[in-house]
Amino acid sequence: MFEKMRERWTNAIHPLVVKMGDLDPSSLTWASLGLAIFSFYLLSQATGGSSGSIWIIGGVLLILIAGVLDALDGALARHQGTDGPYGDFLDHTIDRVVDVGLLVAIGMNSSFVDEPSTGLIAGLMTLFGSYMGTQAQSVGLDRIYGGFSRADRMVITILGLVAASWQAYSGTSGISLDSMHWIMEILNLGNSELNGMTFALAVSAWGGGYTFLVRFIKTRSQLL
């Protein structure tokens, strides 16, 4: 859904791209990775209370800045006429590292997530969806989109983190699933509480599986 806003975003950042002049686009790419890694640490270690809330918000802000740098590197390369295979390769590689790293870091937060494998599951399913989009290119088709996009996942994740920050600050608990039907805990990937972080992980995991199926069906129909 949010992928449709890409053209508007490109037009919005164009003045900033022009001002960057001859700056090496890859430096923005590497800087985005550094900020993202610092964000992973903050999000994985945040606890309850006002300090934990600040750590989560700090992690969100770093992810947002990293996302802006990630968008600027490609736009700058195209503006300079230096875009090529290596830049595309580097950009997509770091995108996948950030996608998976963010989910794993959230899953490592024991204050909000009681099933640590949740982050690994969400990261794996996210990779499945991304893989199916690029696999279509390897057999001669255009890149396949559709399903739960990267932009959709990032927006949901950030909203979930903001909710978790409010939960930490206010000292409130999430929704306990202990008294609910067992299917609810499965949908929540084994976590006994539904909160901002577990919600983001569950949506990312199930969204990744849905994306894999949608893109597989699209690729199959085009090949046949």
Backbone bond lengths (Angstrom), bond angles and torsions (degrees), N, CA, C in turn:
res aa  C-N    CA-C-N  psi(-1)  N-CA   C-N-CA  omega(-1)  CA-C   N-CA-C  phi
1 M - - - 1.465 - - 1.534 110.75 -
2 F 1.350 115.70 -50.19 1.459 118.92 -176.49 1.533 112.81 -74.42
3 E 1.350 116.57 -14.52 1.464 119.70 176.77 1.528 111.25 -61.32
4 K 1.335 116.91 -25.59 1.461 120.78 -178.74 1.536 111.70 -67.84
5 M 1.327 116.99 -15.50 1.462 120.73 -179.20 1.527 111.95 -89.25
6 R 1.341 116.77 2.43 1.460 120.56 -175.57 1.534 111.98 -58.44
7 E 1.346 117.61 -43.79 1.465 120.59 -178.06 1.528 111.13 -63.28
8 R 1.326 117.36 -41.43 1.464 120.40 177.98 1.525 110.84 -62.90
9 W 1.308 116.59 -40.59 1.460 121.14 179.69 1.526 110.51 -64.80
10 T 1.319 116.25 -42.00 1.461 120.66 179.32 1.523 111.02 -60.15
11 N 1.319 116.85 -42.62 1.466 120.77 178.79 1.531 111.23 -66.88
12 A 1.341 116.41 -34.59 1.461 120.41 -177.13 1.528 111.86 -69.02
13 I 1.338 117.42 -35.79 1.463 120.07 -175.92 1.532 112.40 -90.81
14 H 1.319 117.72 -3.43 1.461 120.10 -176.57 1.532 113.15 -57.21
15 P 1.352 119.47 -43.84 1.471 118.38 178.78 1.531 112.72 -59.58
16 L 1.327 117.29 -37.43 1.461 120.78 178.36 1.521 111.11 -67.90
17 V 1.322 115.92 -37.96 1.470 120.65 178.42 1.524 110.32 -61.70
18 V 1.311 116.84 -42.55 1.464 121.31 -179.73 1.526 110.94 -61.06
19 K 1.342 116.49 -39.93 1.462 120.69 -177.97 1.521 112.97 -69.81
20 M 1.326 118.28 -18.30 1.469 121.07 -177.61 1.521 112.80 -75.86
21 G 1.308 116.55 -17.32 1.456 120.20 174.84 1.510 114.16 59.83
22 D 1.356 116.59 -121.89 1.467 122.08 -174.42 1.522 113.43 -97.74
23 L 1.313 118.00 18.42 1.463 120.76 178.37 1.527 110.24 -58.95
24 D 1.323 116.41 136.99 1.468 121.56 -179.73 1.526 109.55 -66.52
25 P 1.331 119.12 118.53 1.469 120.96 -178.84 1.524 113.26 -58.84
26 S 1.334 117.77 -33.32 1.464 119.69 -177.80 1.523 111.97 -66.13
27 S 1.343 117.32 -23.95 1.465 119.64 177.74 1.524 110.35 -66.09
28 L 1.330 117.03 -33.27 1.456 121.13 176.10 1.522 110.63 -68.68
29 T 1.328 115.23 -38.01 1.462 120.41 -179.95 1.517 110.65 -62.90
30 W 1.339 116.70 -47.89 1.463 120.82 -179.55 1.524 111.29 -67.68
31 A 1.328 116.72 -36.21 1.465 120.04 178.03 1.529 110.81 -63.51
32 S 1.329 116.35 -38.43 1.463 120.04 178.88 1.521 110.77 -63.18
33 L 1.334 117.04 -37.26 1.463 120.91 178.26 1.528 110.56 -65.90
34 G 1.338 116.94 -43.79 1.455 120.38 179.36 1.521 112.54 -59.81
35 L 1.332 116.50 -44.29 1.461 120.83 178.27 1.529 110.92 -64.24
36 A 1.329 115.91 -39.53 1.458 120.16 -179.10 1.527 111.13 -64.35
37 I 1.331 116.69 -41.80 1.467 120.32 179.77 1.534 110.74 -62.61
38 F 1.316 117.22 -42.08 1.462 120.71 176.53 1.526 110.11 -61.96
39 S 1.327 116.14 -39.40 1.465 120.84 177.15 1.528 110.64 -61.86
40 F 1.339 116.80 -40.70 1.467 120.49 179.62 1.529 110.32 -57.30
41 Y 1.318 116.23 -42.75 1.464 120.40 -179.33 1.523 110.76 -62.96
42 L 1.322 117.06 -46.99 1.454 120.80 -179.19 1.528 111.47 -60.49
43 L 1.324 116.32 -43.90 1.460 120.36 -176.29 1.527 112.23 -71.80
44 S 1.313 116.96 -32.44 1.466 119.73 -179.15 1.519 112.27 -76.47
45 Q 1.338 117.22 -24.85 1.465 121.19 -175.11 1.526 113.82 -104.46
46 A 1.315 118.63 -6.78 1.470 121.13 -177.69 1.526 110.76 -63.22
47 T 1.325 115.78 136.38 1.455 121.71 178.26 1.527 109.50 -114.81
48 G 1.328 115.90 -164.96 1.443 119.68 177.65 1.521 111.29 -79.31
49 G 1.311 116.29 175.09 1.450 120.76 178.80 1.517 112.70 88.48
50 S 1.331 115.09 177.41 1.460 120.07 -177.31 1.521 112.48 -65.28
51 S 1.337 117.30 -35.34 1.473 119.35 179.22 1.522 111.02 -66.36
52 G 1.334 116.69 -41.24 1.461 119.97 177.01 1.510 111.90 -63.63
53 S 1.331 116.14 -37.58 1.457 120.75 177.71 1.520 110.92 -62.16
54 I 1.329 116.47 -41.59 1.462 121.04 179.29 1.524 110.51 -65.74
55 W 1.331 116.82 -39.90 1.467 119.99 179.03 1.527 110.89 -62.14
56 I 1.327 115.89 -41.35 1.475 118.89 -179.72 1.518 110.63 -66.11
57 I 1.324 116.76 -45.70 1.468 120.12 178.61 1.519 110.44 -62.17
58 G 1.338 116.21 -39.48 1.467 119.85 176.21 1.518 111.49 -60.13
59 G 1.336 116.14 -42.40 1.454 120.03 177.46 1.515 112.52 -63.10
60 V 1.331 115.95 -39.66 1.468 120.75 178.27 1.526 110.71 -63.85
61 L 1.326 116.70 -44.82 1.468 120.21 -179.53 1.522 111.01 -62.38
62 L 1.332 117.18 -40.42 1.464 120.16 179.07 1.533 111.20 -65.21
63 I 1.320 116.52 -39.39 1.469 120.27 177.75 1.527 110.32 -64.54
64 L 1.328 116.83 -39.75 1.469 120.43 178.90 1.528 111.16 -64.86
65 I 1.339 116.38 -43.12 1.468 119.71 178.31 1.525 110.38 -65.17
66 A 1.339 115.98 -41.24 1.464 119.75 177.60 1.525 110.48 -61.18
67 G 1.338 116.62 -37.46 1.460 120.41 178.63 1.515 112.25 -65.90
68 V 1.336 116.52 -37.84 1.468 119.98 177.31 1.525 110.09 -65.11
69 L 1.331 117.25 -44.22 1.468 120.47 178.60 1.521 110.91 -63.12
70 D 1.332 115.90 -37.92 1.461 120.58 179.05 1.528 111.09 -63.50
71 A 1.331 116.09 -35.79 1.467 119.61 178.16 1.524 111.40 -75.18
72 L 1.326 116.39 -33.41 1.460 120.37 -177.07 1.523 112.59 -71.78
73 D 1.345 117.89 -33.18 1.466 118.75 -174.11 1.527 112.43 -62.19
74 G 1.335 116.43 -45.15 1.457 119.44 179.07 1.512 112.66 -68.15
75 A 1.338 115.81 -40.94 1.466 119.76 179.31 1.524 110.78 -64.33
76 L 1.338 116.56 -38.60 1.464 120.47 178.84 1.524 111.28 -66.79
77 A 1.331 116.34 -41.47 1.467 120.09 179.63 1.526 110.72 -63.30
78 R 1.317 116.56 -41.02 1.465 119.38 178.78 1.523 110.81 -67.42
79 H 1.321 116.51 -37.97 1.466 120.40 178.87 1.527 110.89 -64.63
80 Q 1.328 116.56 -38.05 1.463 121.40 -179.58 1.526 112.30 -80.44
81 G 1.329 116.28 -15.18 1.456 120.47 -175.76 1.517 112.59 76.27
82 T 1.346 116.09 21.90 1.465 120.70 -178.33 1.522 112.76 -107.34
83 D 1.336 117.09 6.79 1.454 118.90 -179.86 1.526 109.86 -67.18
84 G 1.322 115.28 140.68 1.458 120.22 -177.79 1.510 110.96 -162.66
85 P 1.338 117.26 -173.90 1.467 121.61 -176.10 1.526 113.84 -59.10
86 Y 1.368 117.13 -40.91 1.458 118.01 -177.78 1.525 111.63 -65.60
87 G 1.324 117.11 -43.79 1.459 119.98 179.29 1.513 111.48 -61.42
88 D 1.329 116.71 -40.86 1.450 120.93 178.79 1.524 110.58 -65.12
89 F 1.339 115.54 -42.23 1.463 121.22 178.69 1.532 110.95 -61.97
90 L 1.333 116.47 -48.01 1.463 120.84 -178.55 1.520 111.09 -63.14
91 D 1.319 116.14 -44.08 1.459 120.97 -178.12 1.522 111.47 -61.06
92 H 1.330 116.72 -47.38 1.461 120.28 -178.49 1.522 111.90 -69.85
93 T 1.332 116.84 -34.18 1.458 119.45 178.49 1.521 111.01 -64.33
94 I 1.323 116.41 -47.57 1.465 119.92 -179.71 1.528 111.09 -68.46
95 D 1.319 117.44 -32.35 1.467 120.04 174.34 1.525 110.51 -57.34
96 R 1.349 116.46 -45.03 1.457 119.56 -179.28 1.521 111.40 -67.51
97 V 1.335 116.83 -38.50 1.470 120.38 177.77 1.526 110.40 -61.19
98 V 1.325 116.30 -44.43 1.460 120.84 -179.96 1.524 110.99 -67.08
99 D 1.332 117.11 -42.98 1.462 120.85 179.75 1.520 111.26 -56.68
100 V 1.332 115.57 -51.94 1.458 120.31 -176.33 1.532 110.76 -73.66
101 G 1.326 116.98 -42.75 1.454 120.64 -178.76 1.517 112.82 -59.26
102 L 1.318 116.89 -39.85 1.461 120.87 179.75 1.522 110.88 -62.57
103 L 1.327 117.05 -45.00 1.462 120.64 -178.33 1.525 111.51 -68.99
104 V 1.328 116.87 -40.43 1.470 120.33 178.05 1.526 110.32 -64.24
105 A 1.335 116.80 -41.07 1.464 120.59 179.46 1.529 110.85 -62.03
106 I 1.317 117.16 -42.91 1.465 120.47 177.88 1.530 109.90 -62.98
107 G 1.332 116.28 -41.62 1.465 120.10 179.53 1.517 113.25 -64.39
108 M 1.332 117.20 -23.77 1.469 121.45 179.82 1.524 112.36 -81.16
109 N 1.320 117.69 -7.39 1.464 120.67 -178.24 1.532 109.45 -80.00
110 S 1.318 116.10 100.54 1.463 121.16 -175.46 1.518 113.07 -73.09
111 S 1.324 118.30 -13.03 1.460 120.75 178.48 1.525 112.13 -75.22
112 F 1.335 116.45 -23.81 1.461 120.62 -177.86 1.527 112.98 -119.84
113 V 1.325 117.00 -25.01 1.467 121.70 -174.87 1.523 109.07 -119.81
114 D 1.333 117.63 117.77 1.468 119.46 -177.65 1.522 113.22 -95.87
115 E 1.319 118.33 -2.87 1.460 122.27 175.56 1.529 107.67 -120.02
116 P 1.360 117.61 96.64 1.468 120.90 -172.87 1.527 114.86 -62.62
117 S 1.330 117.30 -21.64 1.467 119.32 179.42 1.522 112.03 -72.19
118 T 1.330 116.96 -11.86 1.463 121.02 -177.95 1.527 111.73 -56.81
119 G 1.341 116.50 -44.88 1.460 120.04 179.98 1.509 112.23 -63.50
120 L 1.342 116.33 -38.33 1.465 120.46 178.94 1.529 110.63 -66.40
121 I 1.315 116.37 -41.13 1.467 120.36 178.60 1.528 110.41 -63.56
122 A 1.330 116.33 -46.08 1.468 120.55 -179.62 1.525 110.57 -62.63
123 G 1.342 116.69 -41.45 1.461 120.35 178.49 1.519 112.10 -64.23
124 L 1.329 116.20 -41.78 1.464 120.73 -179.82 1.521 111.44 -64.37
125 M 1.329 117.16 -45.17 1.460 120.21 -179.51 1.523 111.25 -66.95
126 T 1.328 116.24 -32.90 1.466 119.98 176.11 1.522 110.38 -64.56
127 L 1.337 116.53 -41.54 1.460 120.13 177.51 1.521 111.80 -64.45
128 F 1.329 117.25 -37.66 1.462 120.77 177.61 1.528 110.67 -57.72
129 G 1.336 115.95 -46.51 1.463 119.75 -179.69 1.512 112.17 -64.19
130 S 1.344 116.94 -43.58 1.463 120.92 178.95 1.532 111.36 -65.09
131 Y 1.319 115.71 -40.05 1.466 120.59 -179.01 1.525 111.43 -60.17
132 M 1.308 116.39 -42.59 1.460 118.84 -176.90 1.522 111.63 -66.10
133 G 1.341 117.39 -28.45 1.462 119.28 177.41 1.515 111.70 -68.73
134 T 1.342 116.98 -41.42 1.468 120.50 -178.98 1.515 112.31 -81.61
135 Q 1.324 117.72 -26.60 1.464 120.34 -179.82 1.519 111.27 -62.25
136 A 1.334 116.13 -32.48 1.463 119.41 178.04 1.526 110.62 -61.19
137 Q 1.345 116.70 -35.90 1.463 120.38 178.45 1.524 111.74 -66.09
138 S 1.324 116.20 -34.16 1.467 119.58 -176.55 1.524 112.63 -68.63
139 V 1.343 117.06 -17.87 1.468 120.25 178.39 1.520 111.48 -107.70
140 G 1.341 115.70 17.01 1.463 119.39 171.73 1.513 116.57 97.29
141 L 1.325 118.35 3.44 1.455 120.55 178.69 1.531 109.82 -95.36
142 D 1.332 115.90 169.83 1.459 119.34 170.70 1.526 108.42 -72.00
143 R 1.319 115.71 161.25 1.463 119.43 177.78 1.523 109.26 -59.62
144 I 1.332 116.42 133.49 1.450 122.11 -177.56 1.530 109.96 -92.57
145 Y 1.335 115.73 127.90 1.460 120.77 175.56 1.527 108.19 -113.13
146 G 1.284 116.22 -175.33 1.460 120.63 -179.31 1.517 110.57 114.41
147 G 1.320 116.01 162.84 1.450 119.99 -178.74 1.518 111.29 86.12
148 F 1.313 115.78 -146.32 1.459 123.33 -177.73 1.523 107.78 -93.11
149 S 1.321 117.66 101.42 1.457 121.94 -171.98 1.526 112.37 -74.09
150 R 1.329 115.61 168.25 1.464 121.42 177.19 1.531 110.75 -61.15
151 A 1.328 116.45 -41.61 1.461 119.83 179.19 1.522 111.16 -63.49
152 D 1.334 117.28 -41.97 1.462 120.95 177.25 1.528 110.22 -58.99
153 R 1.338 115.55 -46.37 1.465 120.28 -177.61 1.523 111.63 -63.57
154 M 1.328 117.20 -41.79 1.459 120.28 -179.13 1.526 111.24 -65.89
155 V 1.326 117.34 -39.92 1.471 120.20 179.28 1.520 110.21 -64.56
156 I 1.337 117.37 -45.71 1.464 121.17 179.20 1.523 110.56 -62.22
157 T 1.336 116.66 -42.20 1.463 120.94 -179.29 1.526 111.03 -63.76
158 I 1.317 116.94 -44.20 1.470 120.32 -179.81 1.526 110.74 -65.20
159 L 1.323 117.21 -41.55 1.464 120.16 177.09 1.525 110.68 -62.11
160 G 1.334 116.47 -40.60 1.460 120.43 178.09 1.518 111.68 -64.12
161 L 1.327 116.92 -39.54 1.464 120.86 178.80 1.528 111.81 -67.91
162 V 1.315 116.52 -38.61 1.471 119.92 176.22 1.529 109.87 -62.02
163 A 1.336 116.25 -41.54 1.469 120.36 177.42 1.526 110.64 -63.49
164 A 1.339 117.14 -40.26 1.461 120.80 178.02 1.523 110.91 -65.31
165 S 1.330 117.25 -36.28 1.456 120.97 177.53 1.527 110.92 -63.50
166 W 1.316 116.28 -43.21 1.465 120.12 177.19 1.522 110.51 -64.00
167 Q 1.323 116.61 -39.44 1.463 120.96 178.63 1.529 110.50 -62.10
168 A 1.337 116.78 -43.03 1.463 120.81 179.26 1.522 110.58 -64.72
169 Y 1.307 116.80 -43.07 1.465 121.19 -177.21 1.523 111.77 -67.38
170 S 1.328 116.43 -41.42 1.465 120.82 -176.03 1.520 112.78 -85.01
171 G 1.334 116.89 -14.53 1.453 120.41 -179.21 1.512 114.23 75.31
172 T 1.316 117.60 17.73 1.465 121.39 179.91 1.520 110.80 -87.63
173 S 1.304 115.51 158.16 1.468 121.23 178.72 1.519 109.91 -98.87
174 G 1.320 114.94 161.57 1.455 120.12 174.92 1.523 110.26 -77.95
175 I 1.313 116.23 -167.33 1.462 121.74 179.97 1.524 108.89 -88.66
176 S 1.326 116.47 118.27 1.466 120.49 179.42 1.527 109.66 -73.82
177 L 1.337 115.18 134.80 1.463 120.18 -179.80 1.523 112.16 -103.69
178 D 1.330 117.09 4.22 1.467 120.77 -175.55 1.519 112.76 -60.17
179 S 1.323 116.47 -36.92 1.462 119.99 -176.86 1.528 112.69 -92.83
180 M 1.317 116.69 1.65 1.461 120.59 -178.84 1.526 110.56 -95.09
181 H 1.309 115.95 172.34 1.461 121.45 179.13 1.521 110.26 -60.03
182 W 1.346 116.62 146.01 1.459 121.00 -175.83 1.525 112.83 -59.92
183 I 1.319 117.28 -23.52 1.463 119.69 -179.44 1.523 111.05 -64.60
184 M 1.338 116.76 -28.50 1.465 120.10 -179.98 1.531 110.87 -66.53
185 E 1.320 116.36 -37.69 1.463 119.30 178.57 1.523 110.83 -69.46
186 I 1.331 116.88 -34.30 1.464 120.05 176.07 1.519 109.85 -65.22
187 L 1.324 116.84 -45.29 1.466 120.45 178.15 1.526 111.20 -61.03
188 N 1.339 115.90 -29.66 1.458 121.50 179.05 1.531 111.35 -91.27
189 L 1.329 115.97 15.27 1.463 123.66 175.01 1.528 113.27 60.60
190 G 1.318 116.13 35.36 1.462 120.56 175.45 1.503 114.75 89.75
191 N 1.305 118.52 -4.68 1.458 121.01 178.62 1.529 110.09 -81.19
192 S 1.327 115.80 138.43 1.465 120.52 -175.91 1.512 113.05 -84.10
193 E 1.351 117.63 -8.90 1.465 121.01 -179.33 1.518 110.13 -129.44
194 L 1.318 115.06 135.11 1.460 120.40 174.67 1.521 108.28 -95.86
195 N 1.329 115.70 112.22 1.454 121.20 176.21 1.524 108.58 -135.47
196 G 1.320 117.11 -172.36 1.462 119.28 -176.19 1.517 113.17 -59.22
197 M 1.334 116.90 -41.65 1.461 119.93 -176.94 1.525 112.02 -73.43
198 T 1.338 117.80 -45.30 1.462 118.97 -179.76 1.522 111.09 -67.37
199 F 1.329 116.20 -32.37 1.466 119.70 176.55 1.529 110.44 -63.40
200 A 1.340 116.64 -45.80 1.464 120.63 -179.87 1.523 111.06 -61.64
201 L 1.333 116.99 -40.41 1.459 120.43 -179.96 1.526 111.53 -68.60
202 A 1.319 116.68 -42.68 1.463 120.03 -179.31 1.527 111.52 -64.45
203 V 1.331 116.34 -45.05 1.463 119.71 179.11 1.522 110.90 -63.49
204 S 1.320 117.50 -40.01 1.467 121.16 179.28 1.522 110.97 -64.11
205 A 1.338 116.49 -42.40 1.464 120.21 -178.66 1.525 111.59 -66.90
206 W 1.322 116.56 -53.23 1.464 119.22 -179.52 1.520 111.60 -67.47
207 G 1.333 116.43 -33.99 1.464 119.86 175.88 1.514 112.03 -65.64
208 G 1.336 116.67 -37.18 1.459 120.28 177.05 1.521 112.10 -64.38
209 G 1.344 115.96 -41.48 1.464 119.77 176.71 1.521 112.11 -63.93
210 Y 1.325 115.82 -41.83 1.472 120.72 177.36 1.524 110.63 -62.71
211 T 1.329 116.76 -42.50 1.465 121.16 179.49 1.519 111.28 -62.66
212 F 1.323 116.27 -41.83 1.463 120.70 177.75 1.525 111.01 -57.72
213 L 1.322 116.77 -46.77 1.467 120.68 -178.37 1.527 111.72 -65.87
214 V 1.344 116.48 -44.49 1.462 120.67 -179.11 1.526 110.53 -60.90
215 R 1.326 116.93 -46.83 1.461 120.74 -177.52 1.524 111.77 -72.16
216 F 1.338 117.07 -31.94 1.461 119.87 175.48 1.522 110.66 -63.74
217 I 1.326 116.29 -45.17 1.463 120.88 -179.09 1.534 110.43 -64.61
218 K 1.335 116.73 -41.90 1.467 120.32 178.83 1.524 110.83 -63.05
219 T 1.329 116.20 -44.22 1.469 120.07 -179.50 1.531 110.31 -64.82
220 R 1.310 116.20 -44.19 1.468 120.04 -179.77 1.516 111.90 -60.57
221 S 1.341 116.13 -43.69 1.459 119.92 -178.07 1.537 110.96 -64.95
222 Q 1.336 117.76 -36.53 1.459 120.42 179.95 1.536 110.67 -72.57
223 L 1.312 117.32 -36.88 1.466 120.11 -179.66 1.524 112.53 -71.59
224 L 1.325 115.87 -31.89 1.470 119.56 -178.83 1.512 112.39 -90.92
